[in-house]
Amino acid sequence: MSIDELTATITDMYRSLGDRSAFDTHLHPDLTIWESDADRLLTGLADLDALRDRRAAEATGPAPVTVAPEQLRAESWDGTGLVRYVLRARHADDRPDTCFRVTDVLRRDDAGWRIVHHHAEAVR
């Protein structure tokens, strides 16, 4: 189990942002999710899709030009991995970057490394 595999999984996932099916291949179907704008613990892809749809409906202004992880720190034990990073969204206009502190717990299965728990907190 390589630390490089874990960070590559996260980087690859955000490269596919905008393509839900490609993005979701990095997620375990029963994952749990804590997000700053969710009022409860989300469980599974259906809850995640509802959050995504709500965000899309409430969005104002142009989408970020890039969304990418930085400052990645990873470690693993047997078939479990932990990746912590800052997720930065950059905008084309004069809006400041939007950043989140993220912790992802991953498990290795036949599909490779997949996120089983995602915790993201908006940085003010």
FITI-570227 format. One record per atom (N, C-alpha, C, O): x, y, z; residue number from 1; residue in three letters. Coordinates in Angstrom, 2 decimals. Example, Ala and Ser with C-alpha at 12.3 -4.5 7.8 and 13.67 -1.06 7.14 Angstrom:
      px      py      pz   k   r
   13.19   -5.69    7.80   1 Ala
   12.30   -4.50    7.80   1 Ala
   13.20   -3.30    7.80   1 Ala
   14.24   -3.32    8.46   1 Ala
   12.85   -2.25    7.08   2 Ser
   13.67   -1.06    7.14   2 Ser
   12.90    0.03    7.87   2 Ser
   13.41    1.14    8.04   2 Ser
***
This chain:
      px      py      pz   k   r
    0.84   -1.18    0.00   1 Met
    0.00    0.00    0.00   1 Met
    0.88    1.23    0.00   1 Met
    1.65    1.48    0.93   1 Met
    0.75    1.97   -1.03   2 Ser
    1.60    3.13   -1.20   2 Ser
    0.87    4.41   -0.82   2 Ser
   -0.30    4.60   -1.14   2 Ser
    1.60    5.27   -0.15   3 Ile
    1.06    6.60    0.15   3 Ile
    0.76    7.33   -1.16   3 Ile
   -0.21    8.07   -1.26   3 Ile
    1.60    7.11   -2.16   4 Asp
    1.37    7.73   -3.47   4 Asp
    0.05    7.29   -4.08   4 Asp
   -0.62    8.09   -4.74   4 Asp
   -0.34    6.03   -3.87   5 Glu
   -1.63    5.55   -4.38   5 Glu
   -2.79    6.30   -3.73   5 Glu
   -3.76    6.65   -4.40   5 Glu
   -2.68    6.55   -2.44   6 Leu
   -3.74    7.26   -1.73   6 Leu
   -3.87    8.69   -2.24   6 Leu
   -4.97    9.15   -2.55   6 Leu
   -2.76    9.40   -2.34   7 Thr
   -2.84   10.79   -2.80   7 Thr
   -3.26   10.84   -4.27   7 Thr
   -3.95   11.78   -4.68   7 Thr
   -2.84    9.85   -5.08   8 Ala
   -3.27    9.80   -6.48   8 Ala
   -4.77    9.57   -6.57   8 Ala
   -5.42   10.12   -7.46   8 Ala
   -5.33    8.77   -5.68   9 Thr
   -6.78    8.54   -5.68   9 Thr
   -7.52    9.85   -5.46   9 Thr
   -8.50   10.13   -6.16   9 Thr
   -7.08   10.64   -4.49  10 Ile
   -7.74   11.92   -4.21  10 Ile
   -7.56   12.88   -5.38  10 Ile
   -8.52   13.52   -5.80  10 Ile
   -6.36   13.00   -5.89  11 Thr
   -6.09   13.89   -7.01  11 Thr
   -6.90   13.50   -8.24  11 Thr
   -7.49   14.36   -8.90  11 Thr
   -6.94   12.21   -8.55  12 Asp
   -7.72   11.72   -9.69  12 Asp
   -9.21   12.00   -9.51  12 Asp
   -9.90   12.34  -10.47  12 Asp
   -9.68   11.84   -8.29  13 Met
  -11.10   12.07   -8.04  13 Met
  -11.47   13.51   -8.38  13 Met
  -12.47   13.75   -9.05  13 Met
  -10.67   14.47   -7.92  14 Tyr
  -11.01   15.88   -8.18  14 Tyr
  -10.77   16.26   -9.63  14 Tyr
  -11.38   17.22  -10.11  14 Tyr
   -9.92   15.56  -10.34  15 Arg
   -9.78   15.80  -11.79  15 Arg
  -11.07   15.44  -12.52  15 Arg
  -11.36   16.01  -13.58  15 Arg
  -11.84   14.51  -11.96  16 Ser
  -13.09   14.09  -12.61  16 Ser
  -14.30   14.86  -12.10  16 Ser
  -15.44   14.51  -12.42  16 Ser
  -14.07   15.89  -11.31  17 Leu
  -15.18   16.70  -10.80  17 Leu
  -15.99   17.23  -11.98  17 Leu
  -15.42   17.72  -12.96  17 Leu
  -17.30   17.15  -11.88  18 Gly
  -18.18   17.54  -12.98  18 Gly
  -18.73   16.34  -13.72  18 Gly
  -19.71   16.46  -14.45  18 Gly
  -18.10   15.19  -13.54  19 Asp
  -18.57   13.94  -14.12  19 Asp
  -18.91   13.02  -12.94  19 Asp
  -18.05   12.31  -12.42  19 Asp
  -20.17   13.05  -12.52  20 Arg
  -20.56   12.33  -11.30  20 Arg
  -20.18   10.86  -11.33  20 Arg
  -19.66   10.34  -10.33  20 Arg
  -20.41   10.19  -12.42  21 Ser
  -20.12    8.74  -12.43  21 Ser
  -18.63    8.48  -12.28  21 Ser
  -18.23    7.56  -11.57  21 Ser
  -17.79    9.27  -12.94  22 Ala
  -16.34    9.11  -12.80  22 Ala
  -15.89    9.48  -11.39  22 Ala
  -15.06    8.78  -10.80  22 Ala
  -16.42   10.57  -10.85  23 Phe
  -16.08   11.00   -9.50  23 Phe
  -16.48    9.91   -8.49  23 Phe
  -15.72    9.56   -7.59  23 Phe
  -17.70    9.37   -8.67  24 Asp
  -18.24    8.42   -7.70  24 Asp
  -17.54    7.07   -7.70  24 Asp
  -17.72    6.29   -6.77  24 Asp
  -16.74    6.76   -8.73  25 Thr
  -15.99    5.50   -8.70  25 Thr
  -14.97    5.50   -7.57  25 Thr
  -14.48    4.44   -7.18  25 Thr
  -14.64    6.67   -7.04  26 His
  -13.69    6.80   -5.93  26 His
  -14.37    6.70   -4.57  26 His
  -13.71    6.74   -3.53  26 His
  -15.70    6.57   -4.57  27 Leu
  -16.48    6.57   -3.34  27 Leu
  -17.10    5.20   -3.10  27 Leu
  -17.62    4.58   -4.03  27 Leu
  -17.06    4.74   -1.85  28 His
  -17.79    3.53   -1.50  28 His
  -19.27    3.88   -1.50  28 His
  -19.63    4.95   -1.02  28 His
  -20.15    3.03   -2.02  29 Pro
  -21.57    3.37   -2.10  29 Pro
  -22.21    3.68   -0.75  29 Pro
  -23.19    4.41   -0.69  29 Pro
  -21.67    3.13    0.34  30 Asp
  -22.24    3.35    1.68  30 Asp
  -21.43    4.34    2.51  30 Asp
  -21.49    4.31    3.73  30 Asp
  -20.68    5.22    1.84  31 Leu
  -19.84    6.15    2.59  31 Leu
  -20.67    7.05    3.49  31 Leu
  -21.87    7.24    3.28  31 Leu
  -20.01    7.60    4.51  32 Thr
  -20.62    8.62    5.36  32 Thr
  -19.92    9.94    5.08  32 Thr
  -18.75    9.98    4.70  32 Thr
  -20.68   11.03    5.27  33 Ile
  -20.18   12.35    4.87  33 Ile
  -20.59   13.40    5.89  33 Ile
  -21.76   13.51    6.26  33 Ile
  -19.60   14.18    6.35  34 Trp
  -19.85   15.41    7.11  34 Trp
  -19.45   16.56    6.22  34 Trp
  -18.31   16.61    5.75  34 Trp
  -20.34   17.50    5.97  35 Glu
  -20.06   18.69    5.18  35 Glu
  -20.53   19.91    5.97  35 Glu
  -21.51   19.83    6.72  35 Glu
  -19.85   21.03    5.81  36 Ser
  -20.19   22.25    6.55  36 Ser
  -21.63   22.69    6.30  36 Ser
  -22.28   23.21    7.21  36 Ser
  -22.14   22.50    5.09  37 Asp
  -23.48   22.98    4.77  37 Asp
  -24.55   21.89    4.84  37 Asp
  -25.66   22.09    4.37  37 Asp
  -24.22   20.74    5.44  38 Ala
  -25.21   19.67    5.66  38 Ala
  -25.60   19.70    7.13  38 Ala
  -24.75   19.86    8.00  38 Ala
  -26.88   19.55    7.40  39 Asp
  -27.36   19.65    8.77  39 Asp
  -27.31   18.33    9.54  39 Asp
  -27.75   18.25   10.69  39 Asp
  -26.77   17.29    8.88  40 Arg
  -26.71   15.98    9.52  40 Arg
  -25.63   15.14    8.84  40 Arg
  -25.09   15.53    7.80  40 Arg
  -25.34   14.00    9.42  41 Leu
  -24.44   13.05    8.80  41 Leu
  -25.13   12.46    7.58  41 Leu
  -26.24   11.93    7.70  41 Leu
  -24.50   12.54    6.43  42 Leu
  -25.04   11.96    5.21  42 Leu
  -24.52   10.54    5.06  42 Leu
  -23.37   10.26    5.38  42 Leu
  -25.38    9.65    4.57  43 Thr
  -25.00    8.26    4.39  43 Thr
  -25.37    7.81    2.98  43 Thr
  -26.54    7.84    2.61  43 Thr
  -24.38    7.40    2.21  44 Gly
  -24.61    6.83    0.90  44 Gly
  -24.65    7.86   -0.22  44 Gly
  -24.73    9.06    0.02  44 Gly
  -24.59    7.35   -1.43  45 Leu
  -24.55    8.20   -2.62  45 Leu
  -25.86    8.96   -2.85  45 Leu
  -25.83   10.06   -3.40  45 Leu
  -26.99    8.40   -2.44  46 Ala
  -28.26    9.11   -2.61  46 Ala
  -28.27   10.40   -1.79  46 Ala
  -28.71   11.44   -2.28  46 Ala
  -27.80   10.35   -0.55  47 Asp
  -27.71   11.57    0.27  47 Asp
  -26.74   12.57   -0.35  47 Asp
  -27.00   13.77   -0.37  47 Asp
  -25.61   12.07   -0.86  48 Leu
  -24.64   12.95   -1.51  48 Leu
  -25.27   13.61   -2.74  48 Leu
  -25.08   14.81   -2.95  48 Leu
  -26.00   12.84   -3.55  49 Asp
  -26.64   13.42   -4.73  49 Asp
  -27.64   14.50   -4.34  49 Asp
  -27.74   15.53   -5.02  49 Asp
  -28.39   14.30   -3.26  50 Ala
  -29.34   15.32   -2.81  50 Ala
  -28.60   16.60   -2.41  50 Ala
  -29.07   17.69   -2.72  50 Ala
  -27.47   16.47   -1.74  51 Leu
  -26.67   17.64   -1.38  51 Leu
  -26.14   18.33   -2.63  51 Leu
  -26.20   19.55   -2.73  51 Leu
  -25.63   17.57   -3.57  52 Arg
  -25.12   18.14   -4.83  52 Arg
  -26.23   18.89   -5.57  52 Arg
  -26.01   20.00   -6.06  52 Arg
  -27.41   18.29   -5.64  53 Asp
  -28.53   18.92   -6.35  53 Asp
  -28.96   20.21   -5.67  53 Asp
  -29.26   21.20   -6.34  53 Asp
  -28.99   20.20   -4.33  54 Arg
  -29.34   21.43   -3.59  54 Arg
  -28.31   22.51   -3.85  54 Arg
  -28.67   23.66   -4.09  54 Arg
  -27.04   22.16   -3.80  55 Arg
  -25.98   23.14   -4.06  55 Arg
  -26.11   23.72   -5.47  55 Arg
  -25.95   24.93   -5.65  55 Arg
  -26.38   22.88   -6.45  56 Ala
  -26.52   23.36   -7.83  56 Ala
  -27.69   24.32   -7.96  56 Ala
  -27.60   25.32   -8.67  56 Ala
  -28.79   24.02   -7.27  57 Ala
  -29.97   24.89   -7.35  57 Ala
  -29.74   26.23   -6.66  57 Ala
  -30.32   27.24   -7.06  57 Ala
  -28.89   26.25   -5.64  58 Glu
  -28.63   27.48   -4.88  58 Glu
  -27.43   28.26   -5.39  58 Glu
  -27.16   29.36   -4.91  58 Glu
  -26.71   27.72   -6.36  59 Ala
  -25.48   28.35   -6.85  59 Ala
  -25.77   29.69   -7.50  59 Ala
  -26.75   29.86   -8.22  59 Ala
  -24.90   30.65   -7.22  60 Thr
  -24.95   31.96   -7.86  60 Thr
  -23.57   32.26   -8.43  60 Thr
  -22.56   31.92   -7.82  60 Thr
  -23.54   32.88   -9.56  61 Gly
  -22.26   33.23  -10.17  61 Gly
  -21.65   32.05  -10.88  61 Gly
  -22.16   30.93  -10.81  61 Gly
  -20.54   32.30  -11.57  62 Pro
  -19.88   31.23  -12.33  62 Pro
  -19.22   30.20  -11.40  62 Pro
  -18.84   30.50  -10.27  62 Pro
  -19.12   29.00  -11.91  63 Ala
  -18.45   27.93  -11.17  63 Ala
  -16.96   28.24  -11.06  63 Ala
  -16.43   29.00  -11.87  63 Ala
  -16.28   27.66  -10.08  64 Pro
  -14.83   27.84   -9.99  64 Pro
  -14.15   27.34  -11.26  64 Pro
  -14.65   26.43  -11.93  64 Pro
  -13.00   27.92  -11.58  65 Val
  -12.25   27.47  -12.74  65 Val
  -11.42   26.22  -12.42  65 Val
  -11.16   25.41  -13.31  65 Val
  -11.01   26.07  -11.18  66 Thr
  -10.33   24.85  -10.73  66 Thr
  -10.75   24.53   -9.32  66 Thr
  -11.05   25.41   -8.51  66 Thr
  -10.76   23.23   -9.03  67 Val
  -10.95   22.72   -7.67  67 Val
   -9.92   21.63   -7.52  67 Val
   -9.96   20.63   -8.24  67 Val
   -8.99   21.81   -6.58  68 Ala
   -7.89   20.84   -6.48  68 Ala
   -7.42   20.72   -5.03  68 Ala
   -7.42   21.69   -4.28  68 Ala
   -7.00   19.51   -4.66  69 Pro
   -6.43   19.30   -3.33  69 Pro
   -4.98   19.77   -3.29  69 Pro
   -4.26   19.69   -4.28  69 Pro
   -4.58   20.27   -2.14  70 Glu
   -3.19   20.66   -1.92  70 Glu
   -2.83   20.34   -0.48  70 Glu
   -3.71   20.07    0.34  70 Glu
   -1.55   20.37   -0.17  71 Gln
   -1.04   20.05    1.16  71 Gln
   -1.50   18.65    1.61  71 Gln
   -1.88   18.47    2.76  71 Gln
   -1.46   17.68    0.71  72 Leu
   -1.92   16.33    1.03  72 Leu
   -0.98   15.64    2.00  72 Leu
    0.24   15.68    1.85  72 Leu
   -1.56   15.01    3.01  73 Arg
   -0.83   14.18    3.97  73 Arg
   -1.57   12.85    4.04  73 Arg
   -2.78   12.82    4.26  73 Arg
   -0.85   11.76    3.86  74 Ala
   -1.49   10.45    3.82  74 Ala
   -0.72    9.44    4.64  74 Ala
    0.50    9.54    4.82  74 Ala
   -1.45    8.45    5.13  75 Glu
   -0.85    7.31    5.80  75 Glu
   -1.80    6.12    5.64  75 Glu
   -2.98    6.30    5.37  75 Glu
   -1.26    4.92    5.82  76 Ser
   -2.10    3.74    5.66  76 Ser
   -1.70    2.66    6.64  76 Ser
   -0.57    2.60    7.12  76 Ser
   -2.67    1.80    6.93  77 Trp
   -2.50    0.63    7.78  77 Trp
   -3.28   -0.49    7.13  77 Trp
   -4.49   -0.38    6.96  77 Trp
   -2.60   -1.56    6.78  78 Asp
   -3.24   -2.69    6.10  78 Asp
   -4.09   -2.16    4.96  78 Asp
   -3.55   -1.53    4.05  78 Asp
   -5.40   -2.39    4.97  79 Gly
   -6.27   -1.95    3.88  79 Gly
   -7.01   -0.67    4.16  79 Gly
   -8.02   -0.39    3.52  79 Gly
   -6.52    0.14    5.11  80 Thr
   -7.17    1.40    5.46  80 Thr
   -6.21    2.55    5.25  80 Thr
   -5.03    2.44    5.58  80 Thr
   -6.70    3.64    4.69  81 Gly
   -5.88    4.82    4.47  81 Gly
   -6.56    6.07    5.01  81 Gly
   -7.78    6.13    5.15  81 Gly
   -5.74    7.06    5.30  82 Leu
   -6.22    8.35    5.79  82 Leu
   -5.52    9.44    5.00  82 Leu
   -4.29    9.46    4.93  82 Leu
   -6.29   10.34    4.41  83 Val
   -5.71   11.45    3.66  83 Val
   -6.33   12.74    4.18  83 Val
   -7.55   12.88    4.26  83 Val
   -5.45   13.69    4.53  84 Arg
   -5.87   15.01    4.99  84 Arg
   -5.32   16.03    4.01  84 Arg
   -4.18   15.90    3.55  84 Arg
   -6.13   17.05    3.67  85 Tyr
   -5.69   18.03    2.68  85 Tyr
   -6.55   19.27    2.74  85 Tyr
   -7.60   19.30    3.38  85 Tyr
   -6.08   20.29    2.05  86 Val
   -6.86   21.50    1.82  86 Val
   -7.40   21.39    0.40  86 Val
   -6.66   21.12   -0.54  86 Val
   -8.70   21.61    0.26  87 Leu
   -9.32   21.63   -1.06  87 Leu
   -9.56   23.09   -1.42  87 Leu
  -10.27   23.81   -0.71  87 Leu
   -8.97   23.53   -2.53  88 Arg
   -9.04   24.94   -2.93  88 Arg
   -9.81   25.08   -4.24  88 Arg
   -9.51   24.43   -5.23  88 Arg
  -10.82   25.96   -4.21  89 Ala
  -11.57   26.32   -5.42  89 Ala
  -11.13   27.72   -5.82  89 Ala
  -11.24   28.66   -5.04  89 Ala
  -10.63   27.84   -7.04  90 Arg
  -10.18   29.14   -7.58  90 Arg
  -11.23   29.66   -8.55  90 Arg
  -11.81   28.90   -9.33  90 Arg
  -11.46   30.98   -8.49  91 His
  -12.47   31.63   -9.33  91 His
  -11.81   32.52  -10.37  91 His
  -10.72   33.05  -10.15  91 His
  -12.47   32.69  -11.50  92 Ala
  -11.93   33.51  -12.59  92 Ala
  -12.10   35.00  -12.30  92 Ala
  -11.32   35.82  -12.80  92 Ala
  -13.09   35.35  -11.50  93 Asp
  -13.34   36.76  -11.22  93 Asp
  -12.57   37.18   -9.96  93 Asp
  -11.62   36.51   -9.56  93 Asp
  -12.98   38.26   -9.35  94 Asp
  -12.24   38.79   -8.20  94 Asp
  -12.64   38.17   -6.86  94 Asp
  -12.21   38.65   -5.82  94 Asp
  -13.47   37.12   -6.88  95 Arg
  -13.82   36.45   -5.62  95 Arg
  -12.59   35.74   -5.05  95 Arg
  -11.78   35.20   -5.81  95 Arg
  -12.46   35.74   -3.73  96 Pro
  -11.33   35.00   -3.14  96 Pro
  -11.52   33.50   -3.30  96 Pro
  -12.64   33.02   -3.49  96 Pro
  -10.41   32.76   -3.22  97 Asp
  -10.49   31.31   -3.26  97 Asp
  -11.39   30.82   -2.13  97 Asp
  -11.49   31.46   -1.08  97 Asp
  -12.02   29.70   -2.36  98 Thr
  -12.81   29.03   -1.33  98 Thr
  -12.02   27.80   -0.91  98 Thr
  -11.61   27.01   -1.76  98 Thr
  -11.80   27.63    0.39  99 Cys
  -10.99   26.51    0.88  99 Cys
  -11.75   25.70    1.91  99 Cys
  -12.58   26.21    2.66  99 Cys
  -11.43   24.41    1.92 100 Phe
  -12.01   23.47    2.87 100 Phe
  -10.89   22.61    3.46 100 Phe
   -9.97   22.22    2.74 100 Phe
  -10.97   22.33    4.75 101 Arg
  -10.09   21.33    5.37 101 Arg
  -10.81   20.00    5.24 101 Arg
  -11.97   19.87    5.63 101 Arg
  -10.12   19.01    4.70 102 Val
  -10.76   17.72    4.40 102 Val
   -9.97   16.58    5.03 102 Val
   -8.74   16.58    5.05 102 Val
  -10.71   15.61    5.54 103 Thr
  -10.15   14.34    5.98 103 Thr
  -10.97   13.24    5.32 103 Thr
  -12.19   13.19    5.47 103 Thr
  -10.30   12.36    4.59 104 Asp
  -10.95   11.22    3.96 104 Asp
  -10.37    9.93    4.51 104 Asp
   -9.15    9.79    4.62 104 Asp
  -11.25    9.00    4.84 105 Val
  -10.86    7.66    5.25 105 Val
  -11.15    6.75    4.06 105 Val
  -12.26    6.75    3.52 105 Val
  -10.15    5.97    3.65 106 Leu
  -10.29    5.11    2.48 106 Leu
  -10.05    3.65    2.87 106 Leu
   -9.31    3.35    3.81 106 Leu
  -10.69    2.76    2.13 107 Arg
  -10.44    1.33    2.27 107 Arg
  -10.08    0.79    0.91 107 Arg
  -10.57    1.27   -0.12 107 Arg
   -9.23   -0.19    0.91 108 Arg
   -8.83   -0.84   -0.34 108 Arg
   -9.70   -2.08   -0.53 108 Arg
   -9.80   -2.93    0.36 108 Arg
  -10.32   -2.18   -1.71 109 Asp
  -11.09   -3.36   -2.06 109 Asp
  -10.75   -3.75   -3.50 109 Asp
   -9.76   -3.27   -4.05 109 Asp
  -11.55   -4.60   -4.10 110 Asp
  -11.27   -5.06   -5.47 110 Asp
  -11.25   -3.91   -6.47 110 Asp
  -10.61   -4.01   -7.52 110 Asp
  -11.96   -2.81   -6.16 111 Ala
  -12.01   -1.64   -7.05 111 Ala
  -10.84   -0.69   -6.80 111 Ala
  -10.70    0.31   -7.51 111 Ala
  -10.01   -0.97   -5.81 112 Gly
   -8.90   -0.08   -5.44 112 Gly
   -9.25    0.69   -4.18 112 Gly
  -10.07    0.25   -3.38 112 Gly
   -8.62    1.84   -4.00 113 Trp
   -8.89    2.69   -2.83 113 Trp
  -10.18    3.45   -3.06 113 Trp
  -10.36    4.09   -4.10 113 Trp
  -11.10    3.36   -2.09 114 Arg
  -12.35    4.11   -2.17 114 Arg
  -12.64    4.77   -0.83 114 Arg
  -12.34    4.22    0.23 114 Arg
  -13.22    5.95   -0.90 115 Ile
  -13.52    6.72    0.31 115 Ile
  -14.73    6.10    1.01 115 Ile
  -15.78    5.89    0.41 115 Ile
  -14.56    5.82    2.30 116 Val
  -15.65    5.30    3.12 116 Val
  -16.18    6.37    4.08 116 Val
  -17.31    6.26    4.57 116 Val
  -15.38    7.40    4.34 117 His
  -15.84    8.54    5.14 117 His
  -15.15    9.80    4.65 117 His
  -13.93    9.83    4.46 117 His
  -15.94   10.85    4.45 118 His
  -15.44   12.14    3.98 118 His
  -15.91   13.21    4.97 118 His
  -17.09   13.29    5.30 118 His
  -14.96   14.02    5.44 119 His
  -15.26   15.11    6.36 119 His
  -14.66   16.38    5.78 119 His
  -13.44   16.47    5.61 119 His
  -15.50   17.37    5.46 120 Ala
  -15.02   18.63    4.90 120 Ala
  -15.59   19.79    5.71 120 Ala
  -16.78   19.84    6.01 120 Ala
  -14.71   20.72    6.04 121 Glu
  -15.08   21.89    6.82 121 Glu
  -14.62   23.14    6.09 121 Glu
  -13.45   23.30    5.76 121 Glu
  -15.57   24.03    5.85 122 Ala
  -15.23   25.29    5.18 122 Ala
  -14.29   26.10    6.05 122 Ala
  -14.47   26.18    7.27 122 Ala
  -13.29   26.70    5.44 123 Val
  -12.36   27.59    6.13 123 Val
  -12.83   29.00    5.87 123 Val
  -12.98   29.41    4.72 123 Val
  -13.05   29.71    6.90 124 Arg
  -13.57   31.09    6.76 124 Arg
  -12.45   32.07    6.59 124 Arg
  -12.70   33.27    6.46 124 Arg
***
